[in-house]
Amino acid sequence: MEIHTDLMYNAKKRLLIELKYLEIDIKSFVHFF
């Protein structure tokens, strides 16, 4: 059970980081044009 919550936490954290970078990429892309 502990391992499961750990995996969920890591997955959420990774997803948030990826979304943050994606947002930066989109802003850079929009700013570029």
CYANA upper distance limits for C-alpha pairs under 8 A (distance plus 0.5 A):
  1 MET  CA      5 THR  CA      6.91
  2 GLU  CA      6 ASP  CA      6.64
  3 ILE  CA      7 LEU  CA      6.67
  4 HIS  CA      8 MET  CA      6.74
  5 THR  CA      9 TYR  CA      6.52
  6 ASP  CA     10 ASN  CA      6.67
  7 LEU  CA     11 ALA  CA      6.53
  8 MET  CA     12 LYS  CA      6.62
  9 TYR  CA     13 LYS  CA      6.59
 10 ASN  CA     14 ARG  CA      6.51
 11 ALA  CA     15 LEU  CA      6.55
 12 LYS  CA     16 LEU  CA      6.63
 13 LYS  CA     17 ILE  CA      6.73
 14 ARG  CA     18 GLU  CA      6.62
 15 LEU  CA     19 LEU  CA      6.55
 16 LEU  CA     20 LYS  CA      6.60
 17 ILE  CA     21 TYR  CA      6.82
 18 GLU  CA     22 LEU  CA      6.50
 19 LEU  CA     23 GLU  CA      6.53
 20 LYS  CA     24 ILE  CA      6.87
 21 TYR  CA     25 ASP  CA      6.66
 22 LEU  CA     26 ILE  CA      6.66
 23 GLU  CA     27 LYS  CA      6.69
 24 ILE  CA     28 SER  CA      6.61
 25 ASP  CA     29 PHE  CA      6.50
 26 ILE  CA     30 VAL  CA      6.57
 27 LYS  CA     31 HIS  CA      6.45
 28 SER  CA     32 PHE  CA      6.46
 29 PHE  CA     33 PHE  CA      7.31
